Amino acid sequence: MSSILKSLKAMTAAMVLSAAPLSAHAEDWKFAIEEIPGSIMDAYAQEFKKRIEAKTNGDVTITIFPMGTLGTPTDTVEQATDGLIQFTNVSIGNLGTIVPESQIFLLPYLFPSDAKAVSDILNNSKTIYGDLNDDFRKRGLEVLTMYSEGPQVWTTNKEIRNPDDFSNFKMRVMVSPILLETYKNMGASPTPLPFGEVFGALQLGAVDGQVNPVPTIEEMKFYEVTDYLIWAGEQELVTTVVAGTDWFDTLSPDRQKLVRETMASMSGFIDGVVTDFNQKRLDIIKSSKPDINLVVLSEEERDVFRARSEATESAYVEAAGDRGKVLLDALRTEIASTHQ
């Protein structure tokens, strides 16, 4: 049955892609995002589209496919690998079954709390764009950029301040072995669910909470069916834009340079968008639901979760092997240098 469903998804995607507008004189690049129109990912894709089309005088056009249009985020990654689409912007958590090494960004309390330091690491890391990209390329993918959508926030139906509060608590997570291990170690019962099913699961009590940045919480209305927003400081929502290696390698050196330089030049743009989105969307949540409880864990409370999370590192190394340990050591060295 799973193979039949996969074939149907592929057929549906092919039908949608074949309906994308194509100019007789323009090369059309297809860009899938895992979020809805008006989201941070949409803002990124729209800006990339504007810049590329301007720089090529319309010789290249870009068609954007928002959440669900071409299937799940995993589907769009596979489509990029197969050359059906050119780019996809997905959360790192959705790459766990494809590039296990990428799950390094899901390790709790790995990054500093300073947004600029996180941005510097994601934009300039030799580990990311060198060694880690080699691991992506082995799976047919090219890492073009990474950026954070901001700190992860728990939306829950009860106040969570220590691991005991997570007892018998079903926390929705993305399909990632590291996230499953993370929330298990923190004391919760991690529950993988497709993104599009989260609101209904919260509403019906099938899960007790979920984790996402504030803009996603507002866009998907998760706050409407939960009572608490909790900043525990454990993670940033790291996303990556990837292309299929086979397609990218066929581009001329000038076209490859155009893509890379355009994305490199957008770091300041997307950092501003993320800051703006996080503040404005939090204001919307507070205005729409004045009785929502906003909880920021103290450093002492975070330290308890931090200690419980140390075991997750072993799970990452087990999933990624010796290669994962090498990448983790290298990235930690870069983070320590950036955070000095």
Salt bridges, closest charged atoms under 4 A:
ASP28 OD2 - LYS30 NZ 3.88
GLU47 OE1 - LYS50 NZ 3.33
GLU47 OE2 - ARG51 NE 2.77
GLU53 OE2 - LYS49 NZ 2.83
ASP75 OD2 - LYS9 NZ 3.87
GLU101 OE1 - ARG139 NH1 2.95
ASP120 OD2 - LYS116 NZ 3.05
ASP135 OD2 - ARG323 NE 2.99
GLU142 OE1 - ARG137 NH1 2.24
GLU142 OE2 - ARG260 NH2 2.56
GLU159 OE2 - ARG161 NE 2.79
GLU181 OE1 - LYS184 NZ 3.92
ASP208 OD2 - LYS170 NZ 3.63
GLU218 OE2 - LYS221 NZ 3.14
GLU218 OE1 - ARG281 NH1 3.06
GLU219 OE2 - ARG281 NH1 2.95
ASP227 OD1 - LYS289 NZ 3.92
ASP249 OD2 - ARG137 NH2 3.08
GLU261 OE2 - LYS257 NZ 3.92
ASP276 OD2 - LYS280 NZ 3.48
GLU299 OE2 - ARG302 NH1 3.94
GLU299 OE1 - ARG306 NH2 3.96
GLU301 OE1 - ARG161 NH1 3.07
ASP303 OD1 - ARG306 NH1 2.27
GLU313 OE1 - ARG332 NH1 3.07
ASP329 OD2 - LYS325 NZ 2.96
